[in-house]
């Protein structure tokens, strides 16, 4: 317990030093800016052609002098708290503070409780709102109600943090930014009008094996690609048949190495790079060449067959 408290204080001291350094740098910047403004004012006062406007500020592009805003301590602390690790840590520190403050208040209104006993009672009041129902004595009941209200606030904040993390995780799944862990799959880079026909051909080829997996990585919204595939599957005439093949969509830039790792490029058995639509043949082929050069990064570990689509007959 003491080690944990020591770690918290070391973290707080580190954050306090960071805030102080930033505050000092901002103050120095503002001081230098004010000196510059004073020099500019003296210059414009001596060179102005309108003597009656000696007290006017030097002109700028928008007619006003831009003065840097000096953040207050409250703004800096809120900025440091509003981070991935700042919110849970702030909640934990608030919970510990509430327990210790409640323990001290319980010791003040009750003489027969030790600090550890009062801290335990404070935790029970904080964790379970119904624990203080059997407490006797007006002062103890008042302290128990205060701790219970603080506990309700703490747990409401905790639920809010958990719901935000779950919502962020669900949004990542909907946007197709999560990692795809597959093996011996077909990787399709790009999404064009030919994609459905290629998926149909690969599905027919996988039919004898009971199906397979096709992973699509394209700079298109994941939901849009899924809706296109679903519409093709539900067509009344000549619907698309997958024959047991699963199609997985991920949104991202196929030219980025980390995005290729996200779709398990090293374990793919085949890779298909589609030429983009809506551009000229030269521009489309240049993008395909960049795609091949990007895949060349993995040439030592890549065992997949690579097929690329070219538009210019000379490049073929």
Number of C-alpha atoms within 10 A of each C-alpha: 6 7 8 9 12 11 12 15 13 12 13 13 12 12 15 14 12 13 17 14 12 14 17 12 12 16 15 12 14 16 12 12 15 14 12 11 17 14 12 14 18 15 12 17 18 10 11 14 10 9 10 8 10 16 11 12 17 18 12 9 6 7 9 10 12 10 10 12 8 12 13 10 12 9 11 15 15 13 12 17 16 13 11 9 10 15 17 17 16 13 16 15 15 15 19 15 12 22 24 19 15 26 24 17 19 26 18 14 16 14 8 10 15 14 13 11 14 22 23 16 21 27 22 19 26 28 17 12 16 12 17 21 11 8 12 9 10 10 15 18 17 15 19 25 19 16 27 25 14 20 24 17 14 19 15 12 15 16 12 12 15 13 12 12 12 12 12 12 14 13 13 13 14 15 17 20 18 17 15 16 11 17 14 16 20 24 25 24 26 21 19 15 10 11 17 15 11 13 22 17 14 19 25 18 15 17 15 10 12 12 17 20 20 23 22 24 25 22 13 18 15 21 15 11 20 14 11 11 16 13 13 16 15 12 10 9 8 9 13 19 15 19 18 15 21 14 16 18 23 26 22 24 16 23 18 12 14 11 20 21 16 16 29 18 28 19 19 22 16 18 20 18 21 24 24 21 13 9 10 12 17 13 15 19 22 15 17 22 15 13 19 16 13 16 20 12 11 15 12 8 11 17 14 19 11 15 13 17 14 21 16 13 7 6 10 9
